[in-house]
Amino acid sequence: MTKQFDKAVYQLLQRLRVTHNDVSQWEILQAALVAYGSRPKVEREVFLEEVHKAPSDQPTEYPIRD
């Protein structure tokens, strides 16, 4: 079992893909990780708190198919 993206995250990734000439979700996630990692620790903690508080309309886990 593994977590899946919240619907809001998935929709944002799709909008970013379209906005940036159909780049892959992986490229967007890599860019986001680099940007996140370059922020001061205090800002990163604020971002994480926002994510922890965000409501989710997705199940917490879904089965991985073999």
Backbone hydrogen bonds, N-H to C=O, Kabsch-Sander energy under -0.5 kcal/mol:
donor,donor_aa,acceptor,acceptor_aa,energy
2,T,62,Y,-1.4
10,Y,6,D,-2.4
11,Q,7,K,-2.8
12,L,8,A,-2.1
13,L,9,V,-2.6
14,Q,10,Y,-2.1
15,R,11,Q,-2.3
16,L,12,L,-2.7
17,R,13,L,-2.3
18,V,14,Q,-2.1
19,T,15,R,-2.7
20,H,16,L,-2.0
21,N,18,V,-1.1
22,D,17,R,-2.6
23,V,17,R,-0.8
23,V,20,H,-0.6
28,I,24,S,-1.9
29,L,25,Q,-2.8
30,Q,26,W,-2.5
31,A,27,E,-2.3
32,A,28,I,-2.4
33,L,29,L,-2.5
34,V,30,Q,-2.3
35,A,31,A,-2.5
36,Y,32,A,-2.9
37,G,33,L,-2.8
38,S,34,V,-1.3
39,R,36,Y,-1.3
44,R,40,P,-2.1
45,E,41,K,-2.4
46,V,42,V,-1.6
47,F,43,E,-2.3
48,L,44,R,-2.4
49,E,45,E,-2.3
50,E,46,V,-2.1
51,V,47,F,-1.9
52,H,48,L,-2.6
53,K,49,E,-1.7
54,A,50,E,-1.0
62,Y,2,T,-1.6
65,R,63,P,-0.5
